[in-house]
Amino acid sequence: MYTKDLFFISLCHTLPYKAKETKLFHVSDWKYCSAKSRVGRWRRTKRSSGNKCVSSVTSAAVQVGILGASGYTGAELLRILAKHPHVQVKVITAERSAGKSYGEVFGQFQYKNSHNSIPETLMDVSSLLENSKLLNSLQVLFCCLPHGTSQAYIAQVPSNIRIIDLSADFRLQEPNTYQKWYGKEHKAVELQKEAVYGLVEVHRASIRNAHLVANPGCYPTAAQLALVPLLKHRLIDANDIVIDAKSGVSGAGRALKETSLFCEVHEGIHAYGVGSHRHIPEIEQGLAEACGHSVVVNFTPHLIPMSRGILESIYVRLSSGVGIAEVRKCLQDTYANEHFVSLLREGIVPQTRFVKGTNHCLLNVFQDRISNRIILFSAIDNLVKGASGQAVQNMNLLCGFPEETALQDVALFP
């Protein structure tokens, strides 16, 4: 139900939002101003307990910081945020590249952006955390640090700052599961308890008021968007799921690794992490939530000689009496009003080139030749919907912006 009491204030416009869906400033915290005012018709008169992220006429943009901006996900975040009309990237950090200009680290940022400026120099993380004035000026902090390092830094961030963590440190609900799969004891267990898993299409209501959002992994994003609706509606057998996943090399990160060298990857394809990939427990956790009991999947990832993109071929058994038409209708109904998840027309196989550089996930379903079995396909860009784009989608939700803000790119092809 809409209410006239709630508004999102952003520079020169006022938009009504659903009171039950978005936590925003109450109109009693604002004083009506002259219509002749250049900055808008409302002015804040007292401190509000509402969402700190929401831009007001007195603060031109949400102040954002990025920890670990020298990796691929950090660069992708900056590419997207540079287009965001309600965001100012105030600080970016790196370790080995601290002190360098961002254009030195990523050449595509050497020229000036006419819309949203980017900090010229990278700080080191410790310097930011020691600078309380700068740190407390931020409203949202993206953390793009390696697994196992995020938790220690995030634990030092003031609680008034909303955090979106792109590492795996807060994705798994059970610390023991994290230790088993990542080989390290979790050192921020109390924070883990309040983390919200940031798969927007599944956990939208919980994300809105979260302090800490655990941005999903790339493989789990593609898998869950295809499977969660079907498991919720008991259309497939939860005990018979095979996920054959293929990813571009950027999924391995920017750090130097022998397995990512040109000659090791070019003109070839190979499986890796067979039966032991760290995204397995994340996938199983999400699927178990959907169907109400534990799930074990057969998941095998493969490395493809391309820069970005993920395609998952998922083989499942239908529940008794269920046909492919019911599966298709379930996916259509689930994602009919979603900005970023689409079920393609019958017979069209999703391809990574259809989503390159976008926050979209493309799905489709085909009848298998084996009786009572179907094949699902899910395609995403691992750096966008599988990482940075989804992080911005989460930020938009946290801050009361339309989810698609800065994420409406058409795929780059050829």
Disulfide bonds with the S-S distance in Angstrom:
none
